[in-house]
Amino acid sequence: MKIAYITDSTVVLPDSIQNHPDIHVVPLYVVKGDQPYKDGVEVDAKTVYEWIDAGERVSTSQPAIGDFVTLYEGIKDQYDMGIAVHLSSDLSGTYSASVQGAEIAEFKLLAIDSRAGIYTMGLMLEELIERVERGDALEDVETYMKQRVEDVHIELILQNLTQMQKGGRISKSKALIGNMLQLKPVLRFEEGLIVPYQTVRTYKKAQAQLFEALRQAIDSGECMDVSIFHGNVPELAESWKRELGDKANIRVDTLAPLLGAHTGSGSVGFSFLKTK
């Protein structure tokens, strides 16, 4: 059975599957003003952060159902079925659009809601492909992946609250007060949503707290493969990587524009799947 693997442009793929011939990535949209651009196709992360820093109105949009119909119509003669792993359905309608697109195109699809995104979604896809290619039953693979989503760990901090306010995530007054008091929210994924779980005074203190949390996770063996991601502050992310040493496989990634459009420049965080 020949299987296609479908994901979306919020993913960060591990090196082992970066060039896998059967992976198909559907772009979401970054919208500047009223003009949409296909993420990773018509616009890159560097440009999006430049727009944000210049004060442009930047938002995001999921792929249209038609984008998925076009993909599935185009590949259904090459594959017996597809397995899709998408951005958390609580953050985007991408998962739903993929499922509906497959139904319209009459393409057999097994869809997995990653309940996350970025590198953790890529690691899930890597594990899924490994299990399929070694011959595991699809029912077992689906059961395993639905359990694996519980092992997602993503935390991040924001430089300021301005971009979240522009995106309608918080009120203008809350953003103003938070920025004046130098309040830095520490956010993490919980049950498919990005939620604040702590507020720290000053960006420097928030950085130190997040870094220590990652160090403890690595030292305890909770994670062996981790992404340090950043919103246009690569020097900071690289300094974290150097300081953490070689106890884990650590990579540095630019935060996907689709998330960066809400968190803004200066954000930094980490993501991993807990070690099984």
Buried (B, 14 or more C-beta within 10 A) or exposed (E): EEBBBBBBBBBBBBEEBEEBEBBBBBBBBBBBEEEBBBBBEEBBBEBBBEBBEEEEEBBBBBBBBEBBBBBBBEBBEEBEBBBBBBBBBBBBBBBBBBBBBBBEBEBBBBBBBBBBBBBBBBBBBBBBBEBBEEEBEBEEBBEBBEEBBEBBBBBBBBBBBBBBBBBEBBEEEBBEEBBEEBBBBBBBBEEBEBEEEBEBEEBEEBBEBBBEBBBEBBEEEBBBBBBBBBBBBBEBBEBBBEEBEEEBEBBBBBBBBBBBBBBBBBBBBBBBBBEE
